[in-house]
Amino acid sequence: QVQLVESGGGLVQPGGSLRLSCAASEFTLDLHAIGWFRQAPGREREGVSCIGSTDHTPYTYYADFVKGRFTISRDDAKNTVYLQMNSLKPEDTAVYYCAIAWGCGYRMPLGDFRSWGQGTQVTVSS
């Protein structure tokens, strides 16, 4: 059973930065996609960013609301995917989750992803 563990959340002021990590076990990142999702209180879980690989060539996806601010990357040697979040806004406040899929799909459909981590809280507030 694949396990994913998120870390790196915390409290940050608007305009600040955080880097989230998603550490994975028992599989090879090169053969799977990892997606970052978030869920704010009272809202549905939504896709934020995803990184996958086609013919060993990485590709990425970003939701419109994070383009230009967030960067997803991976370290295959550590089986870890990172989400660098810059220029954070109060509306980025949410629990952030990572999950695995065979591919990122079209706008990261929730049903394609499995083995959800426990989540890490990100709070953007002054």
Chimera marker file (.cmm) of the C-alpha trace (Angstrom):
<marker_set name="trace">
<marker id="1" x="0.000" y="0.000" z="0.000" r="1" g="1" b="0" radius="0.5"/>
<marker id="2" x="1.450" y="3.316" z="-1.082" r="1" g="1" b="0" radius="0.5"/>
<marker id="3" x="1.760" y="5.873" z="1.696" r="1" g="1" b="0" radius="0.5"/>
<marker id="4" x="2.093" y="9.610" z="1.263" r="1" g="1" b="0" radius="0.5"/>
<marker id="5" x="3.121" y="12.008" z="4.023" r="1" g="1" b="0" radius="0.5"/>
<marker id="6" x="2.767" y="15.772" z="3.682" r="1" g="1" b="0" radius="0.5"/>
<marker id="7" x="4.763" y="18.304" z="5.667" r="1" g="1" b="0" radius="0.5"/>
<marker id="8" x="5.788" y="21.944" z="5.573" r="1" g="1" b="0" radius="0.5"/>
<marker id="9" x="2.557" y="23.721" z="6.381" r="1" g="1" b="0" radius="0.5"/>
<marker id="10" x="2.292" y="26.549" z="8.863" r="1" g="1" b="0" radius="0.5"/>
<marker id="11" x="1.278" y="30.121" z="9.498" r="1" g="1" b="0" radius="0.5"/>
<marker id="12" x="2.615" y="32.765" z="7.132" r="1" g="1" b="0" radius="0.5"/>
<marker id="13" x="1.835" y="36.408" z="6.455" r="1" g="1" b="0" radius="0.5"/>
<marker id="14" x="0.310" y="37.503" z="3.144" r="1" g="1" b="0" radius="0.5"/>
<marker id="15" x="3.021" y="37.735" z="0.518" r="1" g="1" b="0" radius="0.5"/>
<marker id="16" x="5.110" y="35.115" z="2.261" r="1" g="1" b="0" radius="0.5"/>
<marker id="17" x="6.295" y="31.700" z="1.120" r="1" g="1" b="0" radius="0.5"/>
<marker id="18" x="6.103" y="28.088" z="2.195" r="1" g="1" b="0" radius="0.5"/>
<marker id="19" x="7.398" y="24.858" z="0.718" r="1" g="1" b="0" radius="0.5"/>
<marker id="20" x="5.302" y="21.747" z="1.124" r="1" g="1" b="0" radius="0.5"/>
<marker id="21" x="6.730" y="18.253" z="0.812" r="1" g="1" b="0" radius="0.5"/>
<marker id="22" x="5.023" y="15.013" z="-0.114" r="1" g="1" b="0" radius="0.5"/>
<marker id="23" x="7.145" y="11.973" z="0.721" r="1" g="1" b="0" radius="0.5"/>
<marker id="24" x="6.097" y="8.757" z="-0.984" r="1" g="1" b="0" radius="0.5"/>
<marker id="25" x="6.923" y="5.129" z="-0.349" r="1" g="1" b="0" radius="0.5"/>
<marker id="26" x="6.940" y="1.948" z="-2.351" r="1" g="1" b="0" radius="0.5"/>
<marker id="27" x="6.721" y="3.294" z="-5.833" r="1" g="1" b="0" radius="0.5"/>
<marker id="28" x="8.672" y="5.175" z="-8.439" r="1" g="1" b="0" radius="0.5"/>
<marker id="29" x="7.727" y="8.750" z="-9.140" r="1" g="1" b="0" radius="0.5"/>
<marker id="30" x="8.761" y="8.299" z="-12.746" r="1" g="1" b="0" radius="0.5"/>
<marker id="31" x="5.836" y="5.926" z="-13.236" r="1" g="1" b="0" radius="0.5"/>
<marker id="32" x="3.165" y="7.937" z="-11.444" r="1" g="1" b="0" radius="0.5"/>
<marker id="33" x="1.757" y="11.415" z="-11.082" r="1" g="1" b="0" radius="0.5"/>
<marker id="34" x="1.514" y="13.252" z="-7.785" r="1" g="1" b="0" radius="0.5"/>
<marker id="35" x="-1.095" y="15.904" z="-7.274" r="1" g="1" b="0" radius="0.5"/>
<marker id="36" x="-1.503" y="18.586" z="-4.658" r="1" g="1" b="0" radius="0.5"/>
<marker id="37" x="-5.030" y="19.448" z="-3.595" r="1" g="1" b="0" radius="0.5"/>
<marker id="38" x="-6.454" y="21.781" z="-1.001" r="1" g="1" b="0" radius="0.5"/>
<marker id="39" x="-9.630" y="22.063" z="0.973" r="1" g="1" b="0" radius="0.5"/>
<marker id="40" x="-10.773" y="25.131" z="2.839" r="1" g="1" b="0" radius="0.5"/>
<marker id="41" x="-13.531" y="25.001" z="5.485" r="1" g="1" b="0" radius="0.5"/>
<marker id="42" x="-16.931" y="24.717" z="3.855" r="1" g="1" b="0" radius="0.5"/>
<marker id="43" x="-15.481" y="24.240" z="0.382" r="1" g="1" b="0" radius="0.5"/>
<marker id="44" x="-14.873" y="21.284" z="-1.862" r="1" g="1" b="0" radius="0.5"/>
<marker id="45" x="-11.433" y="19.803" z="-2.331" r="1" g="1" b="0" radius="0.5"/>
<marker id="46" x="-9.783" y="21.286" z="-5.398" r="1" g="1" b="0" radius="0.5"/>
<marker id="47" x="-6.765" y="20.484" z="-7.499" r="1" g="1" b="0" radius="0.5"/>
<marker id="48" x="-3.836" y="22.862" z="-7.141" r="1" g="1" b="0" radius="0.5"/>
<marker id="49" x="-0.938" y="21.377" z="-9.082" r="1" g="1" b="0" radius="0.5"/>
<marker id="50" x="0.262" y="18.067" z="-10.446" r="1" g="1" b="0" radius="0.5"/>
<marker id="51" x="3.462" y="16.575" z="-11.782" r="1" g="1" b="0" radius="0.5"/>
<marker id="52" x="3.616" y="13.497" z="-13.958" r="1" g="1" b="0" radius="0.5"/>
<marker id="53" x="5.816" y="11.838" z="-16.531" r="1" g="1" b="0" radius="0.5"/>
<marker id="54" x="5.293" y="10.707" z="-20.100" r="1" g="1" b="0" radius="0.5"/>
<marker id="55" x="8.036" y="8.647" z="-21.683" r="1" g="1" b="0" radius="0.5"/>
<marker id="56" x="10.291" y="9.748" z="-18.793" r="1" g="1" b="0" radius="0.5"/>
<marker id="57" x="9.631" y="13.404" z="-19.619" r="1" g="1" b="0" radius="0.5"/>
<marker id="58" x="8.102" y="15.357" z="-16.702" r="1" g="1" b="0" radius="0.5"/>
<marker id="59" x="5.071" y="17.534" z="-17.233" r="1" g="1" b="0" radius="0.5"/>
<marker id="60" x="3.215" y="19.811" z="-14.849" r="1" g="1" b="0" radius="0.5"/>
<marker id="61" x="-0.236" y="21.258" z="-14.380" r="1" g="1" b="0" radius="0.5"/>
<marker id="62" x="-1.260" y="24.325" z="-12.382" r="1" g="1" b="0" radius="0.5"/>
<marker id="63" x="-4.705" y="25.564" z="-11.538" r="1" g="1" b="0" radius="0.5"/>
<marker id="64" x="-5.281" y="29.091" z="-12.814" r="1" g="1" b="0" radius="0.5"/>
<marker id="65" x="-5.459" y="30.520" z="-9.306" r="1" g="1" b="0" radius="0.5"/>
<marker id="66" x="-1.842" y="29.508" z="-8.534" r="1" g="1" b="0" radius="0.5"/>
<marker id="67" x="-0.132" y="30.015" z="-11.887" r="1" g="1" b="0" radius="0.5"/>
<marker id="68" x="2.903" y="32.212" z="-11.520" r="1" g="1" b="0" radius="0.5"/>
<marker id="69" x="2.960" y="31.812" z="-7.735" r="1" g="1" b="0" radius="0.5"/>
<marker id="70" x="3.360" y="28.089" z="-7.059" r="1" g="1" b="0" radius="0.5"/>
<marker id="71" x="5.959" y="25.701" z="-8.466" r="1" g="1" b="0" radius="0.5"/>
<marker id="72" x="5.805" y="21.929" z="-8.290" r="1" g="1" b="0" radius="0.5"/>
<marker id="73" x="8.927" y="19.797" z="-8.516" r="1" g="1" b="0" radius="0.5"/>
<marker id="74" x="10.124" y="16.351" z="-7.614" r="1" g="1" b="0" radius="0.5"/>
<marker id="75" x="13.256" y="14.646" z="-6.324" r="1" g="1" b="0" radius="0.5"/>
<marker id="76" x="13.235" y="11.081" z="-7.624" r="1" g="1" b="0" radius="0.5"/>
<marker id="77" x="16.121" y="10.033" z="-5.399" r="1" g="1" b="0" radius="0.5"/>
<marker id="78" x="14.112" y="11.010" z="-2.326" r="1" g="1" b="0" radius="0.5"/>
<marker id="79" x="10.728" y="9.954" z="-3.732" r="1" g="1" b="0" radius="0.5"/>
<marker id="80" x="9.482" y="13.389" z="-2.754" r="1" g="1" b="0" radius="0.5"/>
<marker id="81" x="7.389" y="16.007" z="-4.507" r="1" g="1" b="0" radius="0.5"/>
<marker id="82" x="7.565" y="19.643" z="-3.456" r="1" g="1" b="0" radius="0.5"/>
<marker id="83" x="5.163" y="22.528" z="-3.802" r="1" g="1" b="0" radius="0.5"/>
<marker id="84" x="6.884" y="25.883" z="-3.511" r="1" g="1" b="0" radius="0.5"/>
<marker id="85" x="4.260" y="28.494" z="-2.701" r="1" g="1" b="0" radius="0.5"/>
<marker id="86" x="5.165" y="32.163" z="-3.103" r="1" g="1" b="0" radius="0.5"/>
<marker id="87" x="3.139" y="35.366" z="-2.869" r="1" g="1" b="0" radius="0.5"/>
<marker id="88" x="0.662" y="33.635" z="-0.610" r="1" g="1" b="0" radius="0.5"/>
<marker id="89" x="-2.779" y="35.150" z="-0.156" r="1" g="1" b="0" radius="0.5"/>
<marker id="90" x="-5.336" y="34.713" z="2.632" r="1" g="1" b="0" radius="0.5"/>
<marker id="91" x="-7.508" y="32.763" z="0.186" r="1" g="1" b="0" radius="0.5"/>
<marker id="92" x="-4.740" y="30.136" z="-0.052" r="1" g="1" b="0" radius="0.5"/>
<marker id="93" x="-5.578" y="29.122" z="3.520" r="1" g="1" b="0" radius="0.5"/>
<marker id="94" x="-6.574" y="25.461" z="3.495" r="1" g="1" b="0" radius="0.5"/>
<marker id="95" x="-5.488" y="21.956" z="4.350" r="1" g="1" b="0" radius="0.5"/>
<marker id="96" x="-3.201" y="20.779" z="1.569" r="1" g="1" b="0" radius="0.5"/>
<marker id="97" x="-3.147" y="17.129" z="0.552" r="1" g="1" b="0" radius="0.5"/>
<marker id="98" x="-1.109" y="15.080" z="-1.882" r="1" g="1" b="0" radius="0.5"/>
<marker id="99" x="-2.296" y="11.988" z="-3.693" r="1" g="1" b="0" radius="0.5"/>
<marker id="100" x="-1.111" y="9.630" z="-6.430" r="1" g="1" b="0" radius="0.5"/>
<marker id="101" x="-2.511" y="8.765" z="-9.846" r="1" g="1" b="0" radius="0.5"/>
<marker id="102" x="-1.387" y="7.210" z="-13.112" r="1" g="1" b="0" radius="0.5"/>
<marker id="103" x="-1.525" y="10.668" z="-14.694" r="1" g="1" b="0" radius="0.5"/>
<marker id="104" x="-2.638" y="14.193" z="-13.908" r="1" g="1" b="0" radius="0.5"/>
<marker id="105" x="-5.649" y="13.903" z="-16.178" r="1" g="1" b="0" radius="0.5"/>
<marker id="106" x="-7.727" y="16.853" z="-17.294" r="1" g="1" b="0" radius="0.5"/>
<marker id="107" x="-7.648" y="19.340" z="-14.410" r="1" g="1" b="0" radius="0.5"/>
<marker id="108" x="-6.871" y="16.628" z="-11.868" r="1" g="1" b="0" radius="0.5"/>
<marker id="109" x="-10.173" y="14.779" z="-11.403" r="1" g="1" b="0" radius="0.5"/>
<marker id="110" x="-10.501" y="13.699" z="-7.771" r="1" g="1" b="0" radius="0.5"/>
<marker id="111" x="-11.628" y="10.204" z="-8.713" r="1" g="1" b="0" radius="0.5"/>
<marker id="112" x="-8.347" y="9.480" z="-10.476" r="1" g="1" b="0" radius="0.5"/>
<marker id="113" x="-6.293" y="10.008" z="-7.308" r="1" g="1" b="0" radius="0.5"/>
<marker id="114" x="-5.747" y="7.635" z="-4.395" r="1" g="1" b="0" radius="0.5"/>
<marker id="115" x="-3.606" y="7.047" z="-1.308" r="1" g="1" b="0" radius="0.5"/>
<marker id="116" x="-4.331" y="10.464" z="0.128" r="1" g="1" b="0" radius="0.5"/>
<marker id="117" x="-2.002" y="11.808" z="2.788" r="1" g="1" b="0" radius="0.5"/>
<marker id="118" x="-3.224" y="13.187" z="6.110" r="1" g="1" b="0" radius="0.5"/>
<marker id="119" x="-2.873" y="16.789" z="4.977" r="1" g="1" b="0" radius="0.5"/>
<marker id="120" x="-0.928" y="19.779" z="6.212" r="1" g="1" b="0" radius="0.5"/>
<marker id="121" x="-2.508" y="23.042" z="7.316" r="1" g="1" b="0" radius="0.5"/>
<marker id="122" x="-1.523" y="26.260" z="5.545" r="1" g="1" b="0" radius="0.5"/>
<marker id="123" x="-2.759" y="29.479" z="7.111" r="1" g="1" b="0" radius="0.5"/>
<marker id="124" x="-2.111" y="32.837" z="5.486" r="1" g="1" b="0" radius="0.5"/>
<marker id="125" x="-2.924" y="35.653" z="7.857" r="1" g="1" b="0" radius="0.5"/>
<marker id="126" x="-1.486" y="38.855" z="9.240" r="1" g="1" b="0" radius="0.5"/>
<link id1="1" id2="2" r="1" g="1" b="0" radius="0.2"/>
<link id1="2" id2="3" r="1" g="1" b="0" radius="0.2"/>
<link id1="3" id2="4" r="1" g="1" b="0" radius="0.2"/>
<link id1="4" id2="5" r="1" g="1" b="0" radius="0.2"/>
<link id1="5" id2="6" r="1" g="1" b="0" radius="0.2"/>
<link id1="6" id2="7" r="1" g="1" b="0" radius="0.2"/>
<link id1="7" id2="8" r="1" g="1" b="0" radius="0.2"/>
<link id1="8" id2="9" r="1" g="1" b="0" radius="0.2"/>
<link id1="9" id2="10" r="1" g="1" b="0" radius="0.2"/>
<link id1="10" id2="11" r="1" g="1" b="0" radius="0.2"/>
<link id1="11" id2="12" r="1" g="1" b="0" radius="0.2"/>
<link id1="12" id2="13" r="1" g="1" b="0" radius="0.2"/>
<link id1="13" id2="14" r="1" g="1" b="0" radius="0.2"/>
<link id1="14" id2="15" r="1" g="1" b="0" radius="0.2"/>
<link id1="15" id2="16" r="1" g="1" b="0" radius="0.2"/>
<link id1="16" id2="17" r="1" g="1" b="0" radius="0.2"/>
<link id1="17" id2="18" r="1" g="1" b="0" radius="0.2"/>
<link id1="18" id2="19" r="1" g="1" b="0" radius="0.2"/>
<link id1="19" id2="20" r="1" g="1" b="0" radius="0.2"/>
<link id1="20" id2="21" r="1" g="1" b="0" radius="0.2"/>
<link id1="21" id2="22" r="1" g="1" b="0" radius="0.2"/>
<link id1="22" id2="23" r="1" g="1" b="0" radius="0.2"/>
<link id1="23" id2="24" r="1" g="1" b="0" radius="0.2"/>
<link id1="24" id2="25" r="1" g="1" b="0" radius="0.2"/>
<link id1="25" id2="26" r="1" g="1" b="0" radius="0.2"/>
<link id1="26" id2="27" r="1" g="1" b="0" radius="0.2"/>
<link id1="27" id2="28" r="1" g="1" b="0" radius="0.2"/>
<link id1="28" id2="29" r="1" g="1" b="0" radius="0.2"/>
<link id1="29" id2="30" r="1" g="1" b="0" radius="0.2"/>
<link id1="30" id2="31" r="1" g="1" b="0" radius="0.2"/>
<link id1="31" id2="32" r="1" g="1" b="0" radius="0.2"/>
<link id1="32" id2="33" r="1" g="1" b="0" radius="0.2"/>
<link id1="33" id2="34" r="1" g="1" b="0" radius="0.2"/>
<link id1="34" id2="35" r="1" g="1" b="0" radius="0.2"/>
<link id1="35" id2="36" r="1" g="1" b="0" radius="0.2"/>
<link id1="36" id2="37" r="1" g="1" b="0" radius="0.2"/>
<link id1="37" id2="38" r="1" g="1" b="0" radius="0.2"/>
<link id1="38" id2="39" r="1" g="1" b="0" radius="0.2"/>
<link id1="39" id2="40" r="1" g="1" b="0" radius="0.2"/>
<link id1="40" id2="41" r="1" g="1" b="0" radius="0.2"/>
<link id1="41" id2="42" r="1" g="1" b="0" radius="0.2"/>
<link id1="42" id2="43" r="1" g="1" b="0" radius="0.2"/>
<link id1="43" id2="44" r="1" g="1" b="0" radius="0.2"/>
<link id1="44" id2="45" r="1" g="1" b="0" radius="0.2"/>
<link id1="45" id2="46" r="1" g="1" b="0" radius="0.2"/>
<link id1="46" id2="47" r="1" g="1" b="0" radius="0.2"/>
<link id1="47" id2="48" r="1" g="1" b="0" radius="0.2"/>
<link id1="48" id2="49" r="1" g="1" b="0" radius="0.2"/>
<link id1="49" id2="50" r="1" g="1" b="0" radius="0.2"/>
<link id1="50" id2="51" r="1" g="1" b="0" radius="0.2"/>
<link id1="51" id2="52" r="1" g="1" b="0" radius="0.2"/>
<link id1="52" id2="53" r="1" g="1" b="0" radius="0.2"/>
<link id1="53" id2="54" r="1" g="1" b="0" radius="0.2"/>
<link id1="54" id2="55" r="1" g="1" b="0" radius="0.2"/>
<link id1="55" id2="56" r="1" g="1" b="0" radius="0.2"/>
<link id1="56" id2="57" r="1" g="1" b="0" radius="0.2"/>
<link id1="57" id2="58" r="1" g="1" b="0" radius="0.2"/>
<link id1="58" id2="59" r="1" g="1" b="0" radius="0.2"/>
<link id1="59" id2="60" r="1" g="1" b="0" radius="0.2"/>
<link id1="60" id2="61" r="1" g="1" b="0" radius="0.2"/>
<link id1="61" id2="62" r="1" g="1" b="0" radius="0.2"/>
<link id1="62" id2="63" r="1" g="1" b="0" radius="0.2"/>
<link id1="63" id2="64" r="1" g="1" b="0" radius="0.2"/>
<link id1="64" id2="65" r="1" g="1" b="0" radius="0.2"/>
<link id1="65" id2="66" r="1" g="1" b="0" radius="0.2"/>
<link id1="66" id2="67" r="1" g="1" b="0" radius="0.2"/>
<link id1="67" id2="68" r="1" g="1" b="0" radius="0.2"/>
<link id1="68" id2="69" r="1" g="1" b="0" radius="0.2"/>
<link id1="69" id2="70" r="1" g="1" b="0" radius="0.2"/>
<link id1="70" id2="71" r="1" g="1" b="0" radius="0.2"/>
<link id1="71" id2="72" r="1" g="1" b="0" radius="0.2"/>
<link id1="72" id2="73" r="1" g="1" b="0" radius="0.2"/>
<link id1="73" id2="74" r="1" g="1" b="0" radius="0.2"/>
<link id1="74" id2="75" r="1" g="1" b="0" radius="0.2"/>
<link id1="75" id2="76" r="1" g="1" b="0" radius="0.2"/>
<link id1="76" id2="77" r="1" g="1" b="0" radius="0.2"/>
<link id1="77" id2="78" r="1" g="1" b="0" radius="0.2"/>
<link id1="78" id2="79" r="1" g="1" b="0" radius="0.2"/>
<link id1="79" id2="80" r="1" g="1" b="0" radius="0.2"/>
<link id1="80" id2="81" r="1" g="1" b="0" radius="0.2"/>
<link id1="81" id2="82" r="1" g="1" b="0" radius="0.2"/>
<link id1="82" id2="83" r="1" g="1" b="0" radius="0.2"/>
<link id1="83" id2="84" r="1" g="1" b="0" radius="0.2"/>
<link id1="84" id2="85" r="1" g="1" b="0" radius="0.2"/>
<link id1="85" id2="86" r="1" g="1" b="0" radius="0.2"/>
<link id1="86" id2="87" r="1" g="1" b="0" radius="0.2"/>
<link id1="87" id2="88" r="1" g="1" b="0" radius="0.2"/>
<link id1="88" id2="89" r="1" g="1" b="0" radius="0.2"/>
<link id1="89" id2="90" r="1" g="1" b="0" radius="0.2"/>
<link id1="90" id2="91" r="1" g="1" b="0" radius="0.2"/>
<link id1="91" id2="92" r="1" g="1" b="0" radius="0.2"/>
<link id1="92" id2="93" r="1" g="1" b="0" radius="0.2"/>
<link id1="93" id2="94" r="1" g="1" b="0" radius="0.2"/>
<link id1="94" id2="95" r="1" g="1" b="0" radius="0.2"/>
<link id1="95" id2="96" r="1" g="1" b="0" radius="0.2"/>
<link id1="96" id2="97" r="1" g="1" b="0" radius="0.2"/>
<link id1="97" id2="98" r="1" g="1" b="0" radius="0.2"/>
<link id1="98" id2="99" r="1" g="1" b="0" radius="0.2"/>
<link id1="99" id2="100" r="1" g="1" b="0" radius="0.2"/>
<link id1="100" id2="101" r="1" g="1" b="0" radius="0.2"/>
<link id1="101" id2="102" r="1" g="1" b="0" radius="0.2"/>
<link id1="102" id2="103" r="1" g="1" b="0" radius="0.2"/>
<link id1="103" id2="104" r="1" g="1" b="0" radius="0.2"/>
<link id1="104" id2="105" r="1" g="1" b="0" radius="0.2"/>
<link id1="105" id2="106" r="1" g="1" b="0" radius="0.2"/>
<link id1="106" id2="107" r="1" g="1" b="0" radius="0.2"/>
<link id1="107" id2="108" r="1" g="1" b="0" radius="0.2"/>
<link id1="108" id2="109" r="1" g="1" b="0" radius="0.2"/>
<link id1="109" id2="110" r="1" g="1" b="0" radius="0.2"/>
<link id1="110" id2="111" r="1" g="1" b="0" radius="0.2"/>
<link id1="111" id2="112" r="1" g="1" b="0" radius="0.2"/>
<link id1="112" id2="113" r="1" g="1" b="0" radius="0.2"/>
<link id1="113" id2="114" r="1" g="1" b="0" radius="0.2"/>
<link id1="114" id2="115" r="1" g="1" b="0" radius="0.2"/>
<link id1="115" id2="116" r="1" g="1" b="0" radius="0.2"/>
<link id1="116" id2="117" r="1" g="1" b="0" radius="0.2"/>
<link id1="117" id2="118" r="1" g="1" b="0" radius="0.2"/>
<link id1="118" id2="119" r="1" g="1" b="0" radius="0.2"/>
<link id1="119" id2="120" r="1" g="1" b="0" radius="0.2"/>
<link id1="120" id2="121" r="1" g="1" b="0" radius="0.2"/>
<link id1="121" id2="122" r="1" g="1" b="0" radius="0.2"/>
<link id1="122" id2="123" r="1" g="1" b="0" radius="0.2"/>
<link id1="123" id2="124" r="1" g="1" b="0" radius="0.2"/>
<link id1="124" id2="125" r="1" g="1" b="0" radius="0.2"/>
<link id1="125" id2="126" r="1" g="1" b="0" radius="0.2"/>
</marker_set>
